[in-house]
Amino acid sequence: MESSSDLISAFEVGDISTEALMFQSGYLTIAGEENLDGNILFTLTYPNREVRGR
């Protein structure tokens, strides 16, 4: 999954996307980042097989 820094820095509990909640709680982790003309795009992935479910 790819995400902007806006998604991974979201902290509003009443209005948070599923992906942001999964990142903030540790169910997703940053696997890489790419600079696209000054905009950072993060690649998110599962941190381990236990979380991935396999």
N, C-alpha and C positions, 0 to 999 in steps of 0.2 A: 504494500500500500504506500502511496506517496502523499505527502502532506506539507502544507506551508507551516511557518512558525506560528501563525495565528491559531491553528488547531492545537498544537502541542503546548501552547501557553494559556489555554482557556482555563479559567478557574471559577466561573460562575456556576455554583451547584444547581441552581434552579433552571439554568438554561445552558446545558453542556451537551455536546454531541456524544454519541456512543464511542466514537473513535478517540475523542479527547479523554473521556472517562477511562477507557481501557489503557491509554498511555499513562495518565496520571496515577492509576492504580497498579501499574507494572505489568499489565497483560500484553502491552506492546512496547517495543524498545527501538531505538534509532539504530539502523543498520548502516546508514550512509547518508551523505548530504551532497547536494549539487547546487552550485551558484549559477542561477540563470539571470544574467544581467542585473545583479544586485539583489535578486529575490532568492532566498535559500529554500530549496525543496528537499525535504527529509524523506528517506525511505524507511518505513516502519515495518517491523516484523515481530513475530513471536519470540520471546527470549529463550525458550527451551521447548523440548518435546512435551513436557508435562502440561504446559499452558496450551500448546498447539493441539493436544488431544490425541496424539498418535503414539 
